[in-house]
């Protein structure tokens, strides 16, 4: 009798021990899977965040805006220029993410953007709420950095963020108002230039007002020019979607004429700046010229078989090669 009880008790203990060990093993596996799943989600969010920023389009140009502003006001390579650069960069990042969040509806039915998965909100990888949160995070980070550069810089960054918001916000949406879209887009570059120029630091000098105005218009024209080029590459899709942009409003021929007219003004204003002693505007123009030349050659070579996908990649290659050469020249000077 006692022997039977011992055997039964042993069997029960064995079963309990086996069950507990099995449960612990399964729980450990579950926890590990959860951790790996969470880590994967975080990594995906980081990748999607960088895809939304499309920073390859403007990293070098924002550098030129910041560096030239510090050149005009007598600044040197110090922590101020680094803080100003990242403040400007994060403001633009915030605008790009907010733009893609607001454009998610149109982009979700755009075959090209569905194939390229450029807008991760439109493809369903991120929610609109996540897009808004990321945009706000970038905007707040930009303002925090601007705070250390003085009240004037903080105000300029705040105005830039407001313009970026109104540019894409569906209620007002400056980007769908012909002419206003180009003026606002270009003006944002000018505001970022002023934000960096007004940064407080030891040894700051006041440049002549004419130099400031010329630099403002050169940078604004270049930024506006990039928008017109983008509108031309999206011309067919925007026409089908009945979107109202300056390129759609003017038509292809008139838009191209406007682009060449703006290039003439950029070169004229740059020549004036150089005559006034601002030689460091040259790397910006050389970078701009190289980008335009590469883009023109690539477009001419592939005129017959060019697709919208190729056009976008050509723009990325041209902007970044031109930017790298421009920065190299800037450093050598």
ROBA-850671 format. One record per residue (C-alpha): residue number from 1; x, y, z. Coordinates in nm, 4 decimals. Example, Ala and Ser with C-alpha at 12.3 -4.5 7.8 and 13.67 -1.06 7.14 Angstrom:
timi num=1	X=1.2300	Y=-0.4500	Z=0.7800
timi num=2	X=1.3670	Y=-0.1060	Z=0.7140
This chain:
timi num=1	X=0.0000	Y=0.0000	Z=0.0000
timi num=2	X=0.2767	Y=0.2358	Z=0.1046
timi num=3	X=0.4767	Y=0.1258	Z=-0.1973
timi num=4	X=0.1879	Y=0.2137	Z=-0.4299
timi num=5	X=0.1560	Y=0.5576	Z=-0.2673
timi num=6	X=0.5284	Y=0.6190	Z=-0.3135
timi num=7	X=0.5091	Y=0.5161	Z=-0.6805
timi num=8	X=0.2002	Y=0.7314	Z=-0.7429
timi num=9	X=0.3571	Y=1.0269	Z=-0.5583
timi num=10	X=0.6775	Y=0.9837	Z=-0.7622
timi num=11	X=0.4819	Y=0.9782	Z=-1.0837
timi num=12	X=0.2878	Y=1.2916	Z=-0.9834
timi num=13	X=0.6126	Y=1.4724	Z=-0.8911
timi num=14	X=0.7706	Y=1.3666	Z=-1.2205
timi num=15	X=0.4691	Y=1.4892	Z=-1.4181
timi num=16	X=0.4625	Y=1.8193	Z=-1.2220
timi num=17	X=0.8361	Y=1.8714	Z=-1.2709
timi num=18	X=0.8118	Y=1.7928	Z=-1.6436
timi num=19	X=0.5118	Y=2.0271	Z=-1.6801
timi num=20	X=0.6859	Y=2.3128	Z=-1.4946
timi num=21	X=1.0065	Y=2.2727	Z=-1.6963
timi num=22	X=0.8084	Y=2.2604	Z=-2.0182
timi num=23	X=0.6090	Y=2.5693	Z=-1.9165
timi num=24	X=0.9290	Y=2.7577	Z=-1.8263
timi num=25	X=1.0845	Y=2.6590	Z=-2.1571
timi num=26	X=0.7781	Y=2.7719	Z=-2.3518
timi num=27	X=0.7537	Y=3.0929	Z=-2.1473
timi num=28	X=1.1233	Y=3.1645	Z=-2.2073
timi num=29	X=1.0777	Y=3.1041	Z=-2.5787
timi num=30	X=0.7684	Y=3.3246	Z=-2.5777
timi num=31	X=0.9576	Y=3.6021	Z=-2.3963
timi num=32	X=1.2524	Y=3.5715	Z=-2.6350
timi num=33	X=1.0214	Y=3.5809	Z=-2.9350
timi num=34	X=0.8486	Y=3.8853	Z=-2.7880
timi num=35	X=1.1824	Y=4.0587	Z=-2.7365
timi num=36	X=1.2957	Y=3.9758	Z=-3.0886
timi num=37	X=0.9598	Y=4.0885	Z=-3.2246
timi num=38	X=0.9807	Y=4.4172	Z=-3.0341
timi num=39	X=1.3395	Y=4.4750	Z=-3.1501
timi num=40	X=1.2372	Y=4.4047	Z=-3.5105
timi num=41	X=0.9485	Y=4.6502	Z=-3.4828
timi num=42	X=1.1791	Y=4.9198	Z=-3.3451
timi num=43	X=1.4330	Y=4.8597	Z=-3.6243
timi num=44	X=1.1554	Y=4.8727	Z=-3.8854
timi num=45	X=1.0273	Y=5.2016	Z=-3.7409
timi num=46	X=1.3792	Y=5.3505	Z=-3.7612
timi num=47	X=1.4146	Y=5.2391	Z=-4.1258
timi num=48	X=1.0669	Y=5.3680	Z=-4.2139
timi num=49	X=1.1448	Y=5.6965	Z=-4.0373
timi num=50	X=1.4547	Y=5.7538	Z=-4.2526
timi num=51	X=1.2621	Y=5.6590	Z=-4.5661
timi num=52	X=0.9952	Y=5.9150	Z=-4.4793
timi num=53	X=1.2550	Y=6.1892	Z=-4.4270
timi num=54	X=1.3933	Y=6.1524	Z=-4.7830
timi num=55	X=1.7029	Y=6.3244	Z=-4.6433
timi num=56	X=1.9110	Y=6.2273	Z=-4.9488
timi num=57	X=1.7317	Y=6.5133	Z=-5.1302
timi num=58	X=1.8487	Y=6.7955	Z=-4.9056
timi num=59	X=2.1334	Y=6.6931	Z=-4.6688
timi num=60	X=2.3982	Y=6.8827	Z=-4.8639
timi num=61	X=2.1804	Y=7.1816	Z=-4.9505
timi num=62	X=2.0853	Y=7.2411	Z=-4.5858
timi num=63	X=2.4583	Y=7.2247	Z=-4.5103
timi num=64	X=2.5235	Y=7.4975	Z=-4.7686
timi num=65	X=2.2436	Y=7.7146	Z=-4.6277
timi num=66	X=2.3881	Y=7.6893	Z=-4.2762
timi num=67	X=2.7555	Y=7.7195	Z=-4.3669
timi num=68	X=2.7051	Y=8.0193	Z=-4.5955
timi num=69	X=2.5030	Y=8.2003	Z=-4.3270
timi num=70	X=2.7900	Y=8.1507	Z=-4.0807
timi num=71	X=3.0362	Y=8.2677	Z=-4.3445
timi num=72	X=2.8425	Y=8.5945	Z=-4.3867
timi num=73	X=2.8148	Y=8.6675	Z=-4.0153
timi num=74	X=3.1795	Y=8.5916	Z=-3.9401
timi num=75	X=3.1222	Y=8.2560	Z=-3.7757
timi num=76	X=3.3824	Y=7.9813	Z=-3.7705
timi num=77	X=3.3624	Y=7.6038	Z=-3.7475
timi num=78	X=3.2377	Y=7.5611	Z=-3.3924
timi num=79	X=2.9535	Y=7.3983	Z=-3.2014
timi num=80	X=2.7183	Y=7.6778	Z=-3.3128
timi num=81	X=2.7268	Y=7.5788	Z=-3.6789
timi num=82	X=2.6703	Y=7.2120	Z=-3.5903
timi num=83	X=2.3704	Y=7.2947	Z=-3.3693
timi num=84	X=2.2310	Y=7.5284	Z=-3.6350
timi num=85	X=2.2748	Y=7.2648	Z=-3.9073
timi num=86	X=2.0851	Y=6.9967	Z=-3.7153
timi num=87	X=1.8171	Y=7.2453	Z=-3.6123
timi num=88	X=1.7617	Y=7.3359	Z=-3.9794
timi num=89	X=1.7820	Y=6.9724	Z=-4.0879
timi num=90	X=1.5257	Y=6.8521	Z=-3.8325
timi num=91	X=1.2868	Y=7.1316	Z=-3.9331
timi num=92	X=1.3001	Y=7.0103	Z=-4.2950
timi num=93	X=1.2685	Y=6.6466	Z=-4.1792
timi num=94	X=0.9545	Y=6.7383	Z=-3.9865
timi num=95	X=0.8063	Y=6.9029	Z=-4.2969
timi num=96	X=0.8813	Y=6.6050	Z=-4.5220
timi num=97	X=0.7272	Y=6.3550	Z=-4.2797
timi num=98	X=0.4185	Y=6.5715	Z=-4.2302
timi num=99	X=0.3881	Y=6.6088	Z=-4.6085
timi num=100	X=0.3947	Y=6.2314	Z=-4.6629
timi num=101	X=0.1429	Y=6.1822	Z=-4.3827
timi num=102	X=-0.0974	Y=6.4299	Z=-4.5410
timi num=103	X=-0.0355	Y=6.2874	Z=-4.8904
timi num=104	X=-0.0979	Y=5.9271	Z=-4.7826
timi num=105	X=-0.4408	Y=5.9157	Z=-4.9524
timi num=106	X=-0.3094	Y=6.0210	Z=-5.2968
timi num=107	X=0.0108	Y=5.8182	Z=-5.2654
timi num=108	X=-0.1822	Y=5.5018	Z=-5.1775
timi num=109	X=-0.3388	Y=5.4991	Z=-5.5278
timi num=110	X=-0.0212	Y=5.6061	Z=-5.7075
timi num=111	X=0.1201	Y=5.2880	Z=-5.8739
timi num=112	X=0.4739	Y=5.4309	Z=-5.8826
timi num=113	X=0.4820	Y=5.5124	Z=-5.5120
timi num=114	X=0.3259	Y=5.1770	Z=-5.4291
timi num=115	X=0.6025	Y=4.9962	Z=-5.6202
timi num=116	X=0.8859	Y=5.2030	Z=-5.4728
timi num=117	X=0.7279	Y=5.1998	Z=-5.1228
timi num=118	X=0.8604	Y=5.5544	Z=-5.0772
timi num=119	X=0.5715	Y=5.6637	Z=-4.8579
timi num=120	X=0.5571	Y=5.4086	Z=-4.5782
timi num=121	X=0.2336	Y=5.5550	Z=-4.4447
timi num=122	X=0.0595	Y=5.5129	Z=-4.7803
timi num=123	X=0.1855	Y=5.1533	Z=-4.8014
timi num=124	X=0.0428	Y=5.0774	Z=-4.4553
timi num=125	X=0.3759	Y=5.0110	Z=-4.2825
timi num=126	X=0.3170	Y=5.3080	Z=-4.0515
timi num=127	X=-0.0082	Y=5.4649	Z=-3.9371
timi num=128	X=-0.0964	Y=5.8315	Z=-3.9875
timi num=129	X=-0.0784	Y=5.8774	Z=-3.6102
timi num=130	X=0.2791	Y=5.7474	Z=-3.6100
timi num=131	X=0.3593	Y=5.9857	Z=-3.8946
timi num=132	X=0.2243	Y=6.2826	Z=-3.7008
timi num=133	X=0.4155	Y=6.1755	Z=-3.3870
timi num=134	X=0.7437	Y=6.1455	Z=-3.5802
timi num=135	X=0.6852	Y=6.4852	Z=-3.7430
timi num=136	X=0.6149	Y=6.6491	Z=-3.4053
timi num=137	X=0.9211	Y=6.4811	Z=-3.2529
timi num=138	X=1.1455	Y=6.6202	Z=-3.5291
timi num=139	X=0.9865	Y=6.9680	Z=-3.4983
timi num=140	X=1.0293	Y=6.9817	Z=-3.1184
timi num=141	X=1.3914	Y=6.8620	Z=-3.1497
timi num=142	X=1.4564	Y=7.1391	Z=-3.4026
timi num=143	X=1.3096	Y=7.4027	Z=-3.1705
timi num=144	X=1.5075	Y=7.2740	Z=-2.8703
timi num=145	X=1.8333	Y=7.3107	Z=-3.0654
timi num=146	X=1.7291	Y=7.6548	Z=-3.1950
timi num=147	X=1.6672	Y=7.7659	Z=-2.8348
timi num=148	X=2.0440	Y=7.7486	Z=-2.7692
timi num=149	X=2.1129	Y=7.9824	Z=-3.0624
timi num=150	X=1.9026	Y=8.2749	Z=-2.9414
timi num=151	X=1.5463	Y=8.4065	Z=-2.9584
timi num=152	X=1.5753	Y=8.5366	Z=-3.3155
timi num=153	X=1.6865	Y=8.1989	Z=-3.4471
timi num=154	X=1.4130	Y=8.0272	Z=-3.2464
timi num=155	X=1.1520	Y=8.2589	Z=-3.4004
timi num=156	X=1.2804	Y=8.1919	Z=-3.7552
timi num=157	X=1.2717	Y=7.8147	Z=-3.7026
timi num=158	X=0.9201	Y=7.8458	Z=-3.5604
timi num=159	X=0.8094	Y=8.0403	Z=-3.8700
timi num=160	X=0.9762	Y=7.7816	Z=-4.0952
timi num=161	X=0.7880	Y=7.5002	Z=-3.9219
timi num=162	X=0.4634	Y=7.6945	Z=-3.9539
timi num=163	X=0.5204	Y=7.7377	Z=-4.3297
timi num=164	X=0.6089	Y=7.3694	Z=-4.3656
timi num=165	X=0.2865	Y=7.2813	Z=-4.1819
timi num=166	X=0.0676	Y=7.5114	Z=-4.3933
timi num=167	X=0.2414	Y=7.3918	Z=-4.7101
timi num=168	X=0.1063	Y=7.0365	Z=-4.6642
timi num=169	X=-0.1937	Y=7.0692	Z=-4.4274
timi num=170	X=-0.4999	Y=6.9667	Z=-4.6260
timi num=171	X=-0.7140	Y=7.2536	Z=-4.4961
timi num=172	X=-0.4864	Y=7.5200	Z=-4.6479
timi num=173	X=-0.2306	Y=7.3214	Z=-4.8490
timi num=174	X=-0.0093	Y=7.5819	Z=-5.0158
timi num=175	X=0.1439	Y=7.3032	Z=-5.2273
timi num=176	X=-0.1766	Y=7.2788	Z=-5.4317
timi num=177	X=-0.1963	Y=7.6538	Z=-5.4993
timi num=178	X=-0.0125	Y=7.7530	Z=-5.8200
timi num=179	X=0.2700	Y=8.0066	Z=-5.7811
timi num=180	X=0.2159	Y=8.0199	Z=-5.4021
timi num=181	X=0.3621	Y=7.6677	Z=-5.3788
timi num=182	X=0.6893	Y=7.7775	Z=-5.5418
timi num=183	X=0.7119	Y=8.1032	Z=-5.3425
timi num=184	X=0.6511	Y=7.9306	Z=-5.0073
timi num=185	X=0.8848	Y=7.6398	Z=-5.0858
timi num=186	X=1.1648	Y=7.8758	Z=-5.1835
timi num=187	X=1.0929	Y=8.1080	Z=-4.8910
timi num=188	X=1.1475	Y=7.8230	Z=-4.6447
timi num=189	X=1.5109	Y=7.7936	Z=-4.7560
timi num=190	X=1.5482	Y=8.1686	Z=-4.7103
timi num=191	X=1.4069	Y=8.1476	Z=-4.3580
timi num=192	X=1.6482	Y=7.8695	Z=-4.2625
timi num=193	X=1.9328	Y=8.0865	Z=-4.3935
timi num=194	X=1.8143	Y=8.3788	Z=-4.1768
timi num=195	X=1.7794	Y=8.1460	Z=-3.8759
timi num=196	X=2.1463	Y=8.0458	Z=-3.9072
timi num=197	X=2.2593	Y=8.4003	Z=-3.9861
timi num=198	X=2.0958	Y=8.5408	Z=-3.6714
timi num=199	X=2.2522	Y=8.2773	Z=-3.4424
timi num=200	X=2.4144	Y=8.4241	Z=-3.1326
timi num=201	X=2.7830	Y=8.3450	Z=-3.0858
timi num=202	X=3.0984	Y=8.5250	Z=-2.9789
timi num=203	X=3.2591	Y=8.7326	Z=-3.2550
timi num=204	X=2.9485	Y=8.7649	Z=-3.4701
timi num=205	X=2.9598	Y=9.0486	Z=-3.7260
timi num=206	X=2.6808	Y=9.2128	Z=-3.9260
timi num=207	X=2.7117	Y=9.1665	Z=-4.3030
timi num=208	X=2.5893	Y=9.4445	Z=-4.5365
timi num=209	X=2.2129	Y=9.4254	Z=-4.5930
timi num=210	X=2.2667	Y=9.3849	Z=-4.9710
timi num=211	X=2.4759	Y=9.0709	Z=-4.9156
timi num=212	X=2.2059	Y=8.9297	Z=-4.6893
timi num=213	X=1.9307	Y=8.9947	Z=-4.9434
timi num=214	X=2.1295	Y=8.8523	Z=-5.2357
timi num=215	X=2.2121	Y=8.5352	Z=-5.0381
timi num=216	X=1.8479	Y=8.5010	Z=-4.9312
timi num=217	X=1.7223	Y=8.5173	Z=-5.2913
timi num=218	X=1.9931	Y=8.2901	Z=-5.4355
timi num=219	X=1.9147	Y=8.0124	Z=-5.1847
timi num=220	X=1.5388	Y=8.0640	Z=-5.2180
timi num=221	X=1.5557	Y=8.0447	Z=-5.5988
timi num=222	X=1.7597	Y=7.7233	Z=-5.5871
timi num=223	X=1.5130	Y=7.5606	Z=-5.3446
timi num=224	X=1.2170	Y=7.6757	Z=-5.5565
timi num=225	X=1.3912	Y=7.5416	Z=-5.8661
timi num=226	X=1.4162	Y=7.1944	Z=-5.7102
timi num=227	X=1.0388	Y=7.1995	Z=-5.6540
timi num=228	X=0.9671	Y=7.2894	Z=-6.0178
timi num=229	X=1.1953	Y=7.0063	Z=-6.1316
timi num=230	X=1.0082	Y=6.7658	Z=-5.9026
timi num=231	X=0.6731	Y=6.8880	Z=-6.0349
timi num=232	X=0.7875	Y=6.8253	Z=-6.3911
timi num=233	X=0.8856	Y=6.4663	Z=-6.3083
timi num=234	X=0.5425	Y=6.4139	Z=-6.1438
timi num=235	X=0.3567	Y=6.5996	Z=-6.4202
timi num=236	X=0.1590	Y=6.3057	Z=-6.5627
timi num=237	X=0.0530	Y=6.1681	Z=-6.2258
timi num=238	X=-0.0448	Y=6.5145	Z=-6.0949
timi num=239	X=-0.2509	Y=6.5743	Z=-6.4097
timi num=240	X=-0.4404	Y=6.2463	Z=-6.3630
timi num=241	X=-0.5046	Y=6.3291	Z=-5.9971
timi num=242	X=-0.6246	Y=6.6801	Z=-6.0958
timi num=243	X=-0.3692	Y=6.8351	Z=-5.8595
timi num=244	X=-0.3056	Y=7.2069	Z=-5.8950
timi num=245	X=0.0645	Y=7.2871	Z=-5.9019
timi num=246	X=0.2590	Y=7.5629	Z=-6.0746
timi num=247	X=0.3845	Y=7.3157	Z=-6.3372
timi num=248	X=0.0300	Y=7.1962	Z=-6.4116
timi num=249	X=-0.0969	Y=7.5548	Z=-6.4182
timi num=250	X=0.1742	Y=7.6747	Z=-6.6594
timi num=251	X=0.2208	Y=7.3588	Z=-6.8648
timi num=252	X=0.5491	Y=7.1847	Z=-6.9490
timi num=253	X=0.6913	Y=7.4438	Z=-7.1914
timi num=254	X=0.6230	Y=7.7480	Z=-6.9753
timi num=255	X=0.7538	Y=7.5676	Z=-6.6662
timi num=256	X=1.0801	Y=7.4894	Z=-6.8462
timi num=257	X=1.1029	Y=7.8522	Z=-6.9569
timi num=258	X=1.0492	Y=7.9601	Z=-6.5931
timi num=259	X=1.3251	Y=7.7231	Z=-6.4803
timi num=260	X=1.5748	Y=7.8701	Z=-6.7286
timi num=261	X=1.4719	Y=8.2236	Z=-6.6273
timi num=262	X=1.5329	Y=8.1395	Z=-6.2604
timi num=263	X=1.8725	Y=7.9896	Z=-6.3452
timi num=264	X=1.9643	Y=8.3182	Z=-6.5164
timi num=265	X=1.8624	Y=8.5161	Z=-6.2056
timi num=266	X=2.0568	Y=8.2788	Z=-5.9790
timi num=267	X=2.3730	Y=8.3273	Z=-6.1841
timi num=268	X=2.3192	Y=8.7055	Z=-6.1965
timi num=269	X=2.2671	Y=8.7304	Z=-5.8185
timi num=270	X=2.5643	Y=8.5018	Z=-5.7556
timi num=271	X=2.7890	Y=8.7183	Z=-5.9715
timi num=272	X=2.6788	Y=9.0184	Z=-5.7668
timi num=273	X=2.7631	Y=8.8367	Z=-5.4410
timi num=274	X=3.1079	Y=8.7403	Z=-5.5698
timi num=275	X=3.1749	Y=9.1022	Z=-5.6718
timi num=276	X=3.0823	Y=9.2026	Z=-5.3155
timi num=277	X=3.3446	Y=8.9615	Z=-5.1788
timi num=278	X=3.1354	Y=8.6579	Z=-5.0861
timi num=279	X=3.3525	Y=8.4013	Z=-5.2662
timi num=280	X=3.2165	Y=8.1088	Z=-5.0643
timi num=281	X=2.8937	Y=8.1265	Z=-5.2627
timi num=282	X=3.0933	Y=7.9592	Z=-5.5430
timi num=283	X=3.0779	Y=7.6013	Z=-5.4018
timi num=284	X=2.6977	Y=7.6275	Z=-5.3853
timi num=285	X=2.6750	Y=7.7366	Z=-5.7483
timi num=286	X=2.9322	Y=7.4800	Z=-5.8630
timi num=287	X=2.7355	Y=7.2109	Z=-5.6800
timi num=288	X=2.4128	Y=7.3391	Z=-5.8361
timi num=289	X=2.5736	Y=7.3490	Z=-6.1841
timi num=290	X=2.7159	Y=6.9961	Z=-6.1535
timi num=291	X=2.3804	Y=6.8604	Z=-6.0360
timi num=292	X=2.2010	Y=7.0298	Z=-6.3257
timi num=293	X=2.4579	Y=6.9088	Z=-6.5800
timi num=294	X=2.4459	Y=6.5467	Z=-6.4586
timi num=295	X=2.0667	Y=6.5575	Z=-6.4576
timi num=296	X=2.0549	Y=6.7050	Z=-6.8072
timi num=297	X=2.2984	Y=6.4477	Z=-6.9504
timi num=298	X=2.1183	Y=6.1527	Z=-6.7879
timi num=299	X=1.7808	Y=6.2791	Z=-6.9102
timi num=300	X=1.9153	Y=6.3291	Z=-7.2636
timi num=301	X=2.0809	Y=5.9837	Z=-7.2797
timi num=302	X=1.7651	Y=5.8056	Z=-7.1626
timi num=303	X=1.5132	Y=6.0298	Z=-7.3383
timi num=304	X=1.3230	Y=5.7467	Z=-7.5091
timi num=305	X=1.3278	Y=5.4797	Z=-7.2361
timi num=306	X=1.3152	Y=5.7103	Z=-6.9354
timi num=307	X=1.0569	Y=5.6258	Z=-6.6717
timi num=308	X=0.9353	Y=5.8102	Z=-6.3659
timi num=309	X=1.1380	Y=5.5705	Z=-6.1502
timi num=310	X=1.4581	Y=5.6491	Z=-6.3427
timi num=311	X=1.3879	Y=6.0226	Z=-6.3275
timi num=312	X=1.3700	Y=6.0117	Z=-5.9479
timi num=313	X=1.6909	Y=5.8113	Z=-5.9196
timi num=314	X=1.8665	Y=6.0493	Z=-6.1598
timi num=315	X=1.7695	Y=6.3393	Z=-5.9340
timi num=316	X=1.9116	Y=6.1632	Z=-5.6278
timi num=317	X=2.2400	Y=6.0845	Z=-5.8050
timi num=318	X=2.2734	Y=6.4388	Z=-5.9417
timi num=319	X=2.1910	Y=6.6164	Z=-5.6135
timi num=320	X=2.4303	Y=6.4060	Z=-5.4058
timi num=321	X=2.7232	Y=6.4046	Z=-5.6500
timi num=322	X=2.6895	Y=6.7776	Z=-5.6965
timi num=323	X=2.6636	Y=6.8274	Z=-5.3202
timi num=324	X=2.9724	Y=6.6164	Z=-5.2467
timi num=325	X=3.1817	Y=6.8066	Z=-5.5018
timi num=326	X=3.0525	Y=7.1384	Z=-5.3647
timi num=327	X=3.1414	Y=7.0461	Z=-5.0053
timi num=328	X=3.4876	Y=6.9285	Z=-5.1155
timi num=329	X=3.5483	Y=7.2657	Z=-5.2846
timi num=330	X=3.4120	Y=7.4466	Z=-4.9771
timi num=331	X=3.6576	Y=7.2657	Z=-4.7483
timi num=332	X=3.9501	Y=7.3314	Z=-4.9849
timi num=333	X=3.8738	Y=7.7047	Z=-4.9751
